[in-house]
């Protein structure tokens, strides 16, 4: 065991590496402003100068502009690399602490070089003590090996960036692109056939395509989508100007103005989280400000995590409250880190569907069924792009989001090791066995004061309303006479559904993530597989 490695790991500062990465990413703003300045200079040039010399000057300005713009993805990539290094070091330090605590409990001493020996003042040097010492030494080696692996990966990626800076950032890729909605395995195969320079060209020149392709590495999608943030904000500002130009605006325009204002606020808060530089790093995997807005954000890198949670929110979710929904995913992730500090976990907010805004919309399974193919592709993409041994993947649905998850699992299949439903109105299935995950890996929780418990169409009038509003219920023959039927099938938190139930404290329909609620620990333990 290297004594330098042991001391170096204790002295390592993950937060310092994160801050360094954020500083590199922060250079993208000034760079973008410089590119904008060159673009404005080109427009002025074309307006007042013509001829061969003017054309040559304009071409040169365009070349400088493109050369500067091509650097932006590299700045984001440095941030990604250093954030992942920080995450790897943090996990390795946690494992080191656990090994030292294990030694202390066994009456062993760990010296400054990482050597392990029996403490004669506490334990006799028996064969059993020797076995314990060997176990601690192995745990220390595993922690150091993890830190070395993280360091090696980071060094290799930074070396690759340095070589690219010397040889030219990008070169155009060969013709042919995957179609939107292509199978993640095909997308991954196509990407694998490109050179690093070709990939960088695509990220810089076709970010709208790269940012939404399931099956691509999370890092590539994050780089591409971050390049579009300014354009998406400009799009919302332009929409607001159009609405404000109508005098008087009228009631419909006023409603739309409030919607745009909400989406702008949500986007700005999201950008703040993306650029915060804290732990865990956020990865932007998709964004569309149109309509109510759609967004997919990961906390931590799913491609390098041991455990990955995908959280699907329910009714009224949109870009305006995406920061709040992301906070729920973050709280589960925080509990995972507290319960298993030696493992790497990531959480994804998946809001890539049109969630119902009104109860009349939420009474139908239509929007859940429409979301199924996209959720199926996304989960398949996480499997395909993951680096190393497969992660444990958990998909969590809340409220109407639980119906989205259940219908996707039942009709399309989900690349998931576990499904979790909280505050569910039914999941589009009569029994857990219909959902296609391993036995014992369907979980549910329902708070005692959750209003969703009232969603039981017990009388004939309720039955007719259900079958009229939710045709899926008629197909599956709901409601039956068990007394455990919700709007969209058998209550998943009823033992008769065939899943497993974890408890929740009081907190209504949205209190599952409240600090101290046992449901929060329940969700985290499912993610960890404990």
N, C-alpha and C positions, 0 to 999 in steps of 0.2 A: 504493500500500500504506500502510495506517495505521501510523505509528510507534508510537502508543499500543497498537494491537492486537498488534503484535509483542512489545513489552515486557510487555504484560499477559499474553500467553500464556506467556511464559517464567516469569512470576511466579505464574501460576495454581497453586493448591494443590488437586488433586482429592481428596486425603484429607480436607482440611478440609470440603469440600462433603459428602463421605460421612458424616463425623462429625456434621455439622449435621442431615443427614437422619435418622440413627440417633437423635439426640436428640429430634426430633419424634416418631418412631415410639415412642420410649420413654415418651411421655406417655400412650400407650394403656393402659398398666398402671394408673396411678393413676386414669385416667378409668373404667376397668372397675370398679375398687374403689368409686368413687363411685356408679356405677350400681347396683352390688350393695347399697350402703348405702341408697339410695332404695328399692330393692325390699324390703329387710328392714323399712324404716320403714313401707312400705305394708302389709306383713303384720301388723305390730304394730297399726297403726291399725285395720285391719278386725277385729282380734280384740277390741278393747275400745271401739269407738265405732261407733254406727249413726245413721241418720237422714240428712236432706237435706244437712246440713253435712258429715257424714262422707263421703258420696258425692262431694260437690264437692271435698273435700280429697284424697280418693283419686284422683280424676280429674286433679287438678292435679299430684300426685306422679308419676302415670303419664306425664303430658305432659313433665314435667321429665326423667324417666328416659329417655324416647324421644328427647328433644332432645339429651341428652348422648350417648346411644348412637350417634346419627347422625353424631357428629363423628369417631368412631373410624376409619372408612374414609378420611376426609380426612387424618388424621395419617399413615396408612400411605401415602397417595398422595404426600404431601410427601416422605416418605423415598424413594419410587420416583423422583420427579422429580429430586431432588438426586443420587441415586445414578446416574441416567442422565446427568445433567450432568457428574458426575465422570468417568464412563466416556468420554464424548465429549471432554472436555478432555484426559484421559490419552492417548487415541489421537491427538488433534491435537498434543500435545506430542511424542509419539513421532515423528510425521511431521516436525515442525519439526527435531528432532534429526537425523533422517535427511537432511533437506535441507541442514543445516549440515555434516554429515559429507560429503555429496556435494560441497559447495562446497570443503571442505578438500582432498578428493582431487583435485579439478580445478584446484587452485591459485587459487581465488577467495576473495574476502573478503566477509563479510556484516557490515555495520555495525550499530550499535545501533538503527537505525530499520528494519532489515530490508532495506536496499538491498544489491544485489549488484554487485560490480565485480571486475575482474581484479587480482590481486596482481602488480604489475610486477616484484617481486623474484623471482618464481617462474615467471611465464608471460608470454609476449609477447602483446600485445593483437591477436590474429589473429581471423579470421572464426570459426574453430573454437572459440576461447575465448569469443567472443560467443554462440555457440549454447549452449555449456555454461552460461554465465551466465543465459541465458533459461530454460533448463531448471530451474536452481536457483530462479530467481525464481518460476516457475510452481509448483514444489513448495511453496515458502513460502506462496504465495497459497492453495493448496489446504488447507494446514494451518490457516491463519487462517480460511478460509471454513468449514472443519469446526467450528472452535471457535465461530464466530459462529452457525452453524446450531444447535449444541447449546444455546448460550445463549438463542437466540430461542425454541426449543421449550420450554425450561424456564420462561422468563419468561411465555410464553403460558399454560402450564398453571397456573402459580401465580396469574396474573391471574384465570383462570377459577375457581380455588378461592376467591380473595378475593371475587369477585362472588357466588359461591354462598353464602359465609358471610353476606353482607349481605342476600341475597334469600331465604334459606332453603335448607337443604341438599338437601332431597329433596321430590319429589311423586310420588304413586302412579302407576305406569305403566298403560297401557290393558290391558284383559283379554287373555288369550292368552299362553301360554308354549310354547317349544319342548319337545317330549317328550325325556326322557333318551335319548341315542343318536341324536338328530336329526343330519342331515347338516350338517357345519360351515358350508357355504355358506349354508344356510337360517338357521342360528343367527346368523351374521354379518349377514345381511340384516335379521333381526328387531332385532338390537342397534343397527344403523345407523339404524333408524326411531325410536329412543327419544331423548328429550331427555337432556342430562346429569343433570338433577334426577331423572328417572325411573330412569336407570341407578343413581344413588346410592341411590335407594330400594330397588331390587332387591338391591343388594349388602348393604345393611344389614338388610333384612327377609327375604330369601330366599337367604342365603349358600350353603346346601347345594345349591341349584339352580345358581347362577351359578358356583360353584367347580368344577363338573364338566363344564360345557358346552364341548366342543371347538369352536373357531371364534371364541370370545370373545377379546378382547385379554388378553394375559398379565397386565397390570396389574390388570384387573378380577378375574380368577380369584385372583390373589395376595391382593388385599384381602379377598375373600369367604372364602377358606380360612383366612387368619390369624384372622378373627373366630371361627372354630370351634375353635381350638386348645384353649382352656380347656375347652370341652364334651367334646372328644375325650379329654383327659386325665382329666376327671371320670368318663367312661364306663369307662376302664380301671381307675381306682381303685375304682369301684363293683363291677366284675367281681372285682377282687382281694378286696374285703370279702366278697362272696358266697362265694368259694372258701374263705376263711379261717374263715367261720362254720361250716363242716362239720368237726366234731370226732368222730373223727379224720378228716383230709382224705381219706385213701385214695390209692392210687397214681395213679389217673387225675387226681384233683384236684391232686396234687402236680406232675404233669407240666404241667397247665394253669397252675398258679401260676408255675412257671418261665417258661412262655410269656408270661404277663401281665407278669412282672417284666422280661423281655427287651424286650417292646414298650414298656413304660414308659421303660426306660432309653434305647431307641432314639428315642422321641418327645422325651424331655428333651434328648438330644444334638442332635436335629434343631432343636428350638426354639432351642437355644443358637446354632446356625449361622444360623438365620433372623434372630436379633436381634443378631448380632455386629457388624454395621455395617462389616465389612471388604469388601475387593474380591475377587472380584466380588460384587455383591448377590445373595442367594438369593431366588427366587420360588417360592412354594408353589402348585403347580398341581393338587394332588389329594392327599387323605389319607383313609384308611379304616382304623381300628385293629382292625376285626373280623378273625377268623381269624388268619392269620399277619401281617396288616397289608399295606396297599398304600400307595404314596406316589409322587408325581411332583414333582420339584424341579428347577428350572432355576438354573444359576449364570450370571448375566448375563441380560439381557432378550432372548429369542429374537426378539421383534418388531422389534428395532432392530439386530440383529447381521448381519454380513456372512456369517458361517459359523455353522451350528448343528449340533451333535452330539446325537443321541439315543442313549443307552446303555441297553441291555436286559440286566440281569444274569441269571444262571442258577440252577441248583439251590440250594435252601435259602435263597434271598434273601427277606427279609421286613423288616418294620418294625424288628426288633431289630438288624439289621446294615445298615440303610439308611445310617447315617452313613459306614460303611466303604465301601459301594458309591459313595456320593457323592464320597468321597475319590478313587476311581479316575477318575471323570469329571473331577474337579478337576485331577488330574495331567495328563490329556490337554490340558485347557484351558490349564494353565500352559505346556506345551510349545508350544501354538499361539501364546500371547502372546510367548514367547521367539523363536519363528521368524518371527512376523509382528506386531511390536508396533504397526504402523500400521493394523491391521485389528481389527474388533470381532468376537469370537467368543463363543458361548454354548454351554453343555453342559447337557443334560437327563438326569437319572436317571429312566428310565421303568420303574417297578415297579408297573404297574397290572394284574397278573395273578397267579394263584396258582401260584407256582413249585413244582416238585416238592421234597418233603422227603426222599424215600427213593429208592434206586436202582431199586426196583421201579416207582415212579411215573415216574422219569426214563427208563425203558425204553419208555415209550409217548409218542406224539406228541399225545395227547389234550389236555393242558394247553396245549401250543403252539398247537394249532388253535383252542382256546377263546379264546386271547388275540388271535388275528389281527384280528377286526373292531375291537377297541378300539385296537390299534396303528395300524391303517389310519386310523381316525377322527382319532387324535391327530396323525399326520403331516399329514393333510389340514388339520386345524385350524391347525397352524403355518404352512402356506402361506397360508391365508385371512387370518389375523390379522396377518401380517407387514406392516410399514410401510415403504414404499419399494421399491427394486428387489429382486427375489427373492433370498433368501439361498441359499447352497449348503448343502443339507441332507444330512447323513450319518447313517446308522443303523448302530450297532455292537452286535453281539450276542456275548456271551461264554458258552461252554459251552452249556447248554440254551437260554440266551437267543439263541444263534445260530440254533437251530431255530425259535424264536418269530419271529425276523426273517425267516428264509427262507420259512417257511410263509405268513406274512402277505404277503410280497412275491409269492409264487407264486400264492396263492389269491385275494388281495384287491387287490393292488397297493399300493405304498407311495410316497408323495410324497417321494422321495429321489433325490439325484443320485449317491450312492455308498452301497454296503453294505460293511461290514467284519465278518469273522468271525474270532474268536480262540478257540483251544482248543475247536474245534467237534466235536461228535459226528455231524456231518452237518446239512444245512440244508433237508432236504425237497425236494431237487431233484437231478437228474442232471447238469445243466450250468448254467453261469452265465447262459446266454441265457434260461433260464426265469424269471429273477427280475425282469425288466422295467425294469432300469436301463440307462443308456447303456453301450455296449461299452467294456470297459476300466475300468469303475467297480465291479467286484466284486473285493474284496480279502480276503486271508486270511493268517493266520500261525499256526504251530503250533510250540511250543517243542520242542526235541529230547528233553527229559525229561518232556513232558506225558503223564500217564497216559491221556489221551484217545486217544493213538495205539494203545493196546491194545484199543480198542473196535472190533475187526474180527472179526466172526463168520465165521471162515475155515472151520470144519469144519461137518459136517452138523448136529451137536447145536446149535452156535451159530446156525446158520441157522434151525432150528426154533424156538429160543428167541426169536430176533428177530421172526420172522413172527407168533409168538403174542403177543408183548408189544407190537409196533408194527405194527398193521395197515396203516399208511401205507406201510411197506416192501413189503408184498405188492402193494399197488396199483401201486407204481412198479417192481416187479420186482427188488427188492434182496434179497440181495446178488448182484452179477454175478461174473464171473471175472476182473476186471481186477486184483484185489489192492489196490484203492484205495477199497474200500467201508467206510464206517463204519456205525453203527447206523441212521442216518437218511439214507443215500445217499452219493453220491460225496464223498470228502474234498475240501472246498473249497480246501485248501492243496496239492492235487495239481495240477500243470500241466494235466493232462487234463480238469480240471473247466472250464477256460476262463476262469478269473479270473486275477488277478495276486497274486503272493505277496511279502510283505515278511518279512524275517528276524526271529528272536527269539533272545535268549540263553537260557541255562538258567535255570530258575526254577519248573519244575513247571507245574501247571495254573493257578496264580494269579499268576505272576510277571511277566506281560506289562506291568504298570504299575510295576515296580520301577525306581528311579532307575538310569540307565545301561543299561537294557535297550533295544536298538535297536528293539524292537517299539513302545515308547512314542513314539519319534520317527516310526515308521512310521504309527501311528494318527493322530498330529497332522498329518502331511503329507497324508494322505488327506482329513482334515477341511478343510485349507486348499486342497486341490486342486493340490498341488505334487508 
